Amino acid sequence: MSVAVIDRNDVVLRGRVSAPAEIRTLPSGDNLLTFRLVVRRPVPRARGQSVDVLSCITYDRALQRRMALWQPGDVVEVEGALQRRFWRTGTGTASVCEVNCRRGRKVPRSAGSSEERSA
């Protein structure tokens, strides 16, 4: 059985941008755009958080140009894969889990939508 049949790593998120995106140049020379997406949980816990703040990245330059224009509060939808990235620090190895986006779009706000009223 092929890996494509066994494994699947597809993430689709819709939420609000929490802060302006940042572009960093990695030691490898690659440019990495990072931003955080605030996504409401489908069923909030009785006590505790009602949202998740998720780290998203992209290495795709065309996508970086579009995402760099997103502003805090914009409602966006992204598609990608959950990945764990590693790097060396002065004390060892560090890692982070992120959504590596292959697509992203701003979701138009329709006047008076139920989503806006409940937000």
C-alpha positions in Angstrom: 0.0 0.0 0.0 1.4 3.4 -0.9 2.1 6.1 1.6 -0.4 8.3 -0.2 -3.2 5.8 0.7 -2.2 5.3 4.3 -1.3 8.9 5.5 -3.2 12.1 5.2 -2.3 15.5 6.5 -4.8 18.1 5.4 -5.6 21.1 7.5 -8.3 23.7 6.7 -8.8 26.6 9.1 -11.0 29.7 9.1 -10.4 32.4 11.6 -9.2 35.9 12.4 -5.7 37.2 11.9 -4.3 38.2 15.3 -1.4 40.4 14.3 0.4 41.5 11.2 2.4 38.8 9.4 6.2 38.7 9.8 8.7 37.7 7.2 12.0 36.2 8.5 15.0 35.0 6.6 16.2 31.6 7.9 19.9 30.7 8.2 19.3 28.6 5.1 18.4 31.8 3.2 14.8 30.8 2.8 12.2 33.5 3.5 9.4 32.4 5.9 6.2 34.2 6.5 4.6 33.6 9.9 1.2 34.7 11.3 -1.2 33.6 14.0 -4.8 32.6 13.4 -7.5 32.8 16.1 -10.0 30.0 15.6 -13.1 29.5 17.8 -13.5 26.0 19.2 -16.6 24.2 17.9 -17.7 23.5 21.5 -16.1 25.7 24.1 -15.3 24.0 27.4 -17.4 25.0 30.4 -14.3 26.5 31.9 -11.3 27.5 29.8 -10.5 28.7 26.4 -13.1 29.2 23.7 -10.5 29.8 21.0 -7.2 28.4 19.8 -4.4 30.6 18.5 -2.6 28.6 15.8 0.8 29.4 14.2 0.8 29.4 10.4 3.7 29.7 7.9 4.4 29.6 4.2 7.5 29.5 2.1 5.6 30.2 -1.1 6.6 33.7 -2.3 3.4 34.4 -4.2 1.3 33.4 -1.1 3.6 35.5 1.1 2.9 38.6 -0.9 -0.9 38.1 -0.5 -0.7 37.1 3.2 1.5 40.1 4.0 -1.4 42.4 3.2 -3.7 40.7 5.7 -4.6 42.9 8.7 -5.4 42.0 12.3 -9.1 41.1 12.5 -9.3 40.0 8.8 -11.3 36.7 8.5 -9.2 34.3 6.4 -9.2 30.7 5.3 -6.0 28.7 4.9 -5.3 25.1 3.6 -2.1 23.3 4.3 -0.5 20.6 6.4 0.5 20.3 10.1 4.2 20.1 10.4 6.9 20.2 13.1 9.9 22.3 12.4 13.3 21.9 14.2 16.2 24.2 14.7 19.3 24.4 16.8 19.6 26.7 19.8 22.4 27.5 22.2 21.1 24.9 24.6 20.0 22.1 22.1 17.2 21.6 19.7 13.9 23.5 19.6 10.8 22.7 17.7 7.4 24.1 16.9 4.2 22.7 15.3 2.7 24.9 12.6 0.3 24.8 9.7 2.4 25.1 6.5 0.0 26.8 4.2 -0.2 26.0 0.5 -3.4 28.2 -0.1 -4.9 31.2 1.6 -7.7 33.6 1.0 -9.4 36.5 2.7 -13.1 35.7 3.4 -15.4 38.5 2.4 -17.6 39.7 5.2 -21.2 39.9 4.2 -23.2 42.7 5.9 -25.2 41.4 8.8 -24.0 37.8 8.6 -24.8 35.6 11.7 -21.0 35.0 12.1 -20.3 38.6 12.6 -23.1 39.1 15.0 -22.0 36.2 17.2 -18.3 37.1 17.1 
